[in-house]
Amino acid sequence: MTRTVQADYLVVGAGATGMAFADALIDHADVHVALVDRRHGVGGHWLEAYPFVRLHQASAFYGVASTLLGGGRVQQRGPEAGLQERATQHEICAYYGHMMADRMLESGQVEFFAGCEYVGDRTIVSRISGERLEVREGCRIVDAHYLAPDIPAETPPPFAVAEDARVIPVNDLARLREPPSQYVIVGSGKTATDACVWLLSHGLDPVSICWVRPRDPWMLNRAVVQPDPAVFLGMAADTMQAAAAASSVEDLFLRLEDAGIMLRIDRAVAPTMAKTPTLAAWELEQLRSIENVVRLGHIEQVGRGKLTFAEGSVAIADDAAVVHCAADGLKYPPLVPVWRPEAITLQPIRAGFPCFGAALVGYVEATREDDDEKNRLCPPSCYPNSMAEWARMNVLGTRAAMSFGSEPDIKAWADGVALNPARIPPEHPGSAELDDALSRMQTYTPPGLARLAELS
């Protein structure tokens, strides 16, 4: 017998975006929400993340709108002194567990179905007992899984592995019992940089690392992506100023590098990847100490003592630990309207910052009736992979910010939400630096936005 769940919304995915949407929705509407996730708890991919991972951005930009992740503290010591704290995997998982138990379930408006799969047609199936549940007719489906990332712990290596080769996911790096003579880090993105920095921070000689980097990445300087309106809006103004003067997308990124916004590991190599996670100066310094970098594209096979590529091979130590950091990570499906008859599909709204985008969608869903009006206010933006896509993300995100920011109630809500990187809190005392940033934004956004649209 199939049980019926009396919910107004079925949120598929209890990761960062699903939680942010549900939190904002129940804060502003008297509705019942069912959250379903195939994992054993809330937190999404963070439950399976490698143990030494941290947020690449300030904790304040992550989580749900009602409750600050962390204490909003500035680091007082260490290599990131002066920058906002960044939560660890343990802190993130504990935060989401607390949000579910003490806020959502306690509200009486949320029911959580862990270890369950949404199979379509308003039907949920338990992966543990096989029980089938249905949500009532009229329940809105919320797809919080559309952009769910692939991570190494759940994705096999994208290359063949010989029987006598040693390939491990990045999660196992912290669990090795005996050190190999060489570590081979495979991947170009945040996971690979985290793995390299973690090894070097534990005293490993850089000569013991071989880094297979199919593409070199552009990364954002973490120092300019901070929850201080003068800093963040100053960075945004610098970006628009650089864009207005750029002759090409390559010239744009060089100008952003000169402005201290973009970073690249090797200044002699022109990056082509622009997913743009943040990176700190101390991490950049450590990454630049690794000289054995292989740029032969993607690995086709790992054998004992050998990496094979389409255009050649590279010798490695026979006992090398090849560390798989090469999952796709971010997803790039086509943009779709957030509100459609079949589902509300969560996507970023402003450029980046998916938790803010999901919370914004939750607020707009709670305070507006017409789906066409909601889509006008919250057009989706994309995640970037290339430099041109980064330009497109900023065009779409800036236009979206102008759209939802034109509504007085949304602007007031957004200015009170720490997830919003561009907010100016009502209690902010103001400063000459902030005035200058706002003035330059007003001057350079129109020509910068026009040029970004051409470059994308």
C-alpha positions in Angstrom: 0.0 0.0 0.0 1.3 3.4 -0.9 1.3 6.1 1.7 0.4 9.7 0.8 2.5 12.6 2.1 0.6 15.8 2.6 3.1 18.3 1.3 2.8 21.5 -0.7 6.4 21.1 -2.0 8.6 18.1 -2.6 12.2 19.2 -2.6 14.4 16.6 -4.4 17.9 16.8 -2.8 18.8 17.9 0.7 22.1 19.4 -0.2 23.1 23.1 -0.1 20.6 24.4 -2.5 17.7 22.2 -1.4 18.2 23.3 2.2 18.6 27.0 1.3 15.4 26.9 -0.7 13.4 25.2 2.0 14.7 27.4 4.8 13.7 30.6 3.0 10.4 29.2 1.9 9.2 28.2 5.3 10.4 31.5 6.8 8.0 33.4 4.6 5.1 31.0 3.8 2.8 28.8 5.8 3.5 25.6 3.8 4.5 22.0 4.4 7.7 20.8 2.7 8.9 17.2 2.1 12.7 16.9 1.5 14.0 13.7 0.0 17.6 12.6 -0.4 19.2 9.3 -1.4 21.9 9.8 1.2 21.5 9.0 4.9 21.3 12.6 6.0 21.3 16.2 4.9 24.3 18.1 3.4 24.5 16.5 0.0 28.0 15.8 -1.4 29.6 17.2 1.8 28.7 13.9 3.4 31.1 12.1 1.0 33.8 14.8 0.7 37.5 14.3 1.4 38.2 14.9 5.0 40.6 17.8 4.6 38.3 19.9 2.4 37.2 23.3 3.4 34.9 25.8 1.8 36.9 27.7 -0.8 34.9 30.9 0.1 34.0 32.6 3.3 31.6 30.6 5.5 29.2 33.5 5.6 28.4 33.0 1.9 27.3 29.3 2.4 24.4 27.6 4.1 20.9 28.9 4.7 19.6 32.4 5.0 18.1 32.2 8.5 21.3 31.0 10.2 24.9 32.1 9.8 27.4 29.2 9.1 30.1 29.8 11.6 30.4 32.9 13.7 31.3 35.5 11.0 34.8 35.6 12.5 37.9 37.0 10.9 40.9 34.7 11.2 43.4 36.1 13.7 46.3 33.9 13.0 47.8 31.6 10.3 48.3 32.2 6.6 44.8 33.7 6.1 44.9 36.1 9.0 42.5 39.0 8.2 40.2 36.9 6.0 36.9 35.4 7.0 36.8 31.9 8.4 36.2 28.9 6.1 34.3 25.9 7.4 35.7 22.4 7.4 33.7 19.4 6.1 32.9 18.4 9.7 31.6 21.8 10.5 29.5 22.0 7.3 27.9 18.6 7.9 27.2 19.4 11.6 25.6 22.7 10.6 23.2 21.1 8.1 22.3 18.4 10.6 21.5 21.1 13.2 19.5 23.0 10.6 17.4 20.0 9.8 16.8 18.8 13.4 16.5 22.1 15.3 15.0 24.4 12.8 13.2 22.6 10.0 11.8 19.5 11.8 11.1 21.6 14.9 9.0 24.1 12.8 6.5 21.3 12.0 6.6 22.5 8.4 9.2 20.0 7.1 9.3 16.3 6.8 12.6 14.6 5.8 12.9 11.3 3.9 16.5 10.1 4.1 17.8 7.1 2.0 15.0 7.6 -0.5 14.9 8.1 -4.3 12.4 10.3 -6.2 11.4 8.2 -9.2 9.1 10.7 -10.8 5.3 11.0 -11.0 5.2 12.4 -7.4 6.5 9.0 -6.1 9.3 8.4 -3.5 10.8 5.0 -3.0 12.9 4.0 0.1 16.3 2.6 -0.8 16.3 0.8 2.5 12.8 -0.8 2.9 11.3 -0.4 -0.6 8.3 1.5 0.8 6.6 3.7 -1.7 5.2 7.1 -0.9 3.3 9.7 -3.0 2.9 13.4 -2.6 -0.5 14.7 -3.2 -1.8 16.2 -6.4 -0.9 19.9 -6.6 2.4 19.5 -4.7 5.1 21.4 -6.5 8.3 19.5 -7.3 11.5 21.3 -6.6 14.6 19.9 -8.4 17.5 20.6 -6.2 19.6 18.0 -8.0 19.9 19.6 -11.4 23.4 20.9 -10.8 24.6 18.3 -8.3 28.3 17.9 -8.7 30.2 14.7 -9.4 32.9 14.0 -6.8 35.8 11.5 -6.9 34.5 9.4 -4.0 31.4 8.6 -6.1 32.9 8.6 -9.6 35.3 6.1 -11.0 38.5 7.4 -12.6 37.9 8.6 -16.2 40.8 6.5 -17.4 41.8 2.8 -17.6 43.7 1.4 -14.7 46.0 -1.6 -15.0 45.7 -4.4 -12.4 49.2 -3.6 -11.0 48.7 0.1 -10.8 47.8 2.0 -7.6 45.0 4.5 -8.1 43.1 6.0 -5.1 40.4 8.6 -4.8 41.4 11.8 -3.1 39.4 10.7 0.0 41.9 8.0 0.7 44.9 10.3 0.6 44.5 11.1 4.3 44.2 7.3 5.1 47.5 6.0 3.7 49.5 3.9 6.1 52.8 4.1 4.4 54.0 6.9 2.1 54.8 6.1 -1.5 57.9 7.5 -3.1 55.8 9.7 -5.4 52.3 11.1 -5.5 50.7 11.7 -8.9 47.8 14.2 -8.6 45.4 14.0 -11.5 43.2 17.0 -12.1 43.2 20.7 -12.7 40.5 22.0 -10.4 39.9 22.8 -6.7 40.1 19.2 -5.6 43.6 18.8 -7.1 44.9 22.0 -5.7 43.5 21.0 -2.3 45.3 17.7 -2.5 48.6 19.3 -3.5 48.4 22.0 -0.7 47.5 19.3 1.9 50.5 17.2 1.0 52.9 20.2 1.0 51.4 21.5 4.3 52.4 18.1 5.8 56.0 18.6 4.9 56.2 16.7 1.7 59.0 17.7 -0.6 57.6 19.2 -3.8 59.8 16.9 -5.9 57.7 14.0 -4.7 54.7 15.3 -6.5 53.9 14.9 -10.2 50.9 17.0 -11.1 48.9 16.0 -14.2 47.1 19.2 -15.2 45.2 18.7 -18.5 44.2 22.4 -18.4 45.7 25.3 -16.4 43.0 27.1 -14.3 42.2 30.7 -13.5 41.3 31.2 -9.9 39.9 34.1 -7.9 42.0 35.8 -5.3 40.2 34.9 -2.0 41.2 38.2 -0.5 38.8 40.1 -2.7 35.9 37.8 -2.3 35.0 38.7 1.3 31.8 39.7 3.1 32.8 43.3 3.4 30.8 45.5 0.9 33.7 47.8 0.2 36.0 44.8 -0.6 33.4 42.8 -2.7 31.9 45.8 -4.5 35.4 47.2 -5.1 36.3 43.9 -6.8 33.0 44.1 -8.8 33.9 47.6 -9.9 37.4 46.6 -10.9 35.9 43.7 -12.9 33.6 46.0 -14.9 36.4 48.5 -15.4 38.7 45.8 -16.8 35.9 44.4 -19.0 35.1 47.9 -20.4 38.7 48.2 -21.6 39.3 44.6 -22.7 40.2 43.9 -26.3 39.5 40.1 -26.0 38.5 37.6 -23.3 42.2 36.7 -22.9 43.0 40.4 -22.4 40.2 40.6 -19.8 41.7 37.9 -17.6 45.2 39.5 -17.9 43.7 42.8 -16.8 41.9 41.0 -13.9 45.2 39.5 -12.9 46.9 42.9 -12.9 44.0 44.1 -10.7 44.7 41.4 -8.2 41.4 39.6 -8.9 42.5 36.6 -10.9 45.3 34.2 -10.1 47.1 31.6 -12.2 49.7 29.1 -10.9 52.2 29.5 -13.8 52.5 32.9 -15.2 54.2 31.4 -18.3 51.1 29.4 -19.2 47.8 30.8 -20.5 45.0 29.1 -18.6 41.9 27.9 -20.5 39.8 26.7 -17.6 37.8 29.3 -15.6 35.7 27.6 -13.0 37.3 30.2 -10.7 37.2 28.8 -7.2 39.0 31.1 -4.7 42.6 30.6 -3.8 44.8 32.3 -1.1 48.2 33.8 -1.7 49.8 31.2 0.6 48.2 28.4 -1.4 49.4 29.9 -4.6 53.0 30.0 -3.3 52.9 26.4 -2.3 51.4 25.3 -5.6 54.1 27.1 -7.5 56.8 25.0 -5.7 55.6 21.9 -7.7 57.8 21.8 -10.9 56.9 18.4 -12.2 53.7 19.4 -14.1 52.5 17.2 -17.0 50.4 19.0 -19.6 49.7 16.2 -22.2 45.9 16.4 -21.9 43.8 13.7 -20.2 45.2 10.4 -19.1 44.1 7.3 -21.1 45.6 4.6 -18.9 47.5 4.3 -15.6 49.9 1.3 -15.5 52.6 0.4 -13.0 55.3 3.0 -13.5 53.6 4.6 -16.5 51.0 7.1 -17.5 49.7 6.9 -21.1 48.2 9.8 -23.0 46.9 10.1 -26.5 50.2 11.8 -27.5 52.7 9.9 -25.5 53.6 8.5 -22.1 55.3 9.6 -18.9 57.2 7.5 -16.5 56.3 7.5 -12.8 57.6 5.6 -9.8 56.6 1.9 -9.6 55.1 2.5 -6.2 53.4 5.8 -7.0 50.0 6.6 -5.6 48.0 8.1 -8.4 45.4 10.3 -6.7 42.1 10.6 -8.6 40.9 14.2 -8.4 39.4 14.2 -12.0 35.7 13.9 -11.4 33.7 16.4 -13.5 32.8 18.5 -10.4 30.4 21.2 -11.5 27.7 20.4 -14.0 26.8 22.4 -17.1 23.3 21.4 -18.2 21.4 23.9 -20.3 19.8 26.8 -18.5 16.0 26.4 -18.1 13.4 28.7 -16.6 13.5 28.3 -12.8 9.7 28.0 -12.7 8.1 25.6 -15.1 4.8 23.6 -14.8 6.7 20.3 -14.2 9.2 21.7 -11.6 11.0 24.5 -9.9 14.6 23.9 -11.0 17.2 25.5 -8.7 20.0 27.2 -10.4 22.3 30.2 -9.6 20.7 33.6 -10.1 23.5 36.1 -9.5 27.0 35.2 -10.7 28.0 32.2 -8.6 26.9 31.8 -4.9 24.4 29.0 -5.3 23.1 29.1 -1.7 22.0 32.7 -2.1 20.4 31.9 -5.4 18.4 29.0 -3.9 17.4 31.1 -0.9 16.3 33.9 -3.2 14.1 31.5 -5.2 12.6 30.3 -1.9 11.8 33.9 -0.9 10.3 34.8 -4.3 8.2 31.6 -4.4 6.8 32.5 -1.0 6.0 36.1 -1.8 4.9 36.1 -5.5 2.0 34.3 -7.2 2.6 34.4 -10.9 5.3 32.1 -12.3 6.0 34.4 -15.3 6.7 37.3 -12.8 9.0 35.0 -10.7 11.0 34.1 -13.8 11.3 37.7 -14.8 12.7 38.5 -11.4 15.0 35.5 -11.2 16.5 34.5 -14.5 19.1 31.8 -14.0 22.8 32.2 -14.6 25.4 29.5 -15.5 28.5 28.0 -14.0 31.6 28.8 -16.0 34.1 26.4 -17.4 35.9 28.5 -20.0 36.9 32.2 -20.0 34.0 33.1 -22.4 31.6 31.2 -20.1 32.9 33.2 -17.1 32.1 36.4 -19.0 28.6 35.0 -19.9 28.0 34.1 -16.2 28.7 37.6 -15.2 26.5 39.1 -17.8 23.6 36.9 -16.8 24.2 37.3 -13.1 24.5 41.1 -13.3 21.3 41.4 -15.3 19.5 39.1 -12.8 20.8 41.2 -9.8 19.5 44.3 -11.5 16.1 42.6 -12.0 15.5 41.2 -8.5 17.3 44.3 -6.9 14.7 46.6 -8.4 12.0 45.2 -6.1 12.1 47.0 -2.7 11.1 44.0 -0.6 13.6 41.7 -2.3 16.3 44.2 -1.9 15.5 44.7 1.7 15.5 40.9 2.3 18.7 40.4 0.3 20.5 43.2 2.2 19.7 41.3 5.4 21.0 38.0 4.2 24.7 37.1 4.8 24.6 34.7 1.8 24.4 37.8 -0.5 27.9 38.8 -1.3 26.9 42.2 -2.6 24.7 43.2 0.3 25.1 46.5 2.2 23.6 45.8 5.6 21.2 48.5 6.9 23.5 49.0 9.9 26.7 49.5 7.8 28.4 52.7 8.8 29.6 53.5 5.3 33.2 54.5 4.3 35.1 56.3 1.7 36.2 53.0 0.2 32.6 51.9 -0.2 31.5 55.2 -1.7 34.4 54.9 -4.2 33.3 51.3 -5.1 29.7 52.3 -5.6 30.7 55.3 -7.7 32.9 53.2 -10.0 30.2 50.5 -10.2 27.8 53.2 -11.5 30.4 54.4 -14.0 31.7 51.2 -15.4 28.8 48.7 -15.2 27.1 49.8 -18.4 30.1 49.7 -20.6 31.6 46.7 -18.8 28.4 44.7 -19.1 28.1 45.5 -22.8 31.7 44.4 -23.4 31.3 41.2 -21.4 28.2 40.4 -23.5 30.4 40.8 -26.7 33.2 38.7 -25.2 30.9 35.9 -24.2 
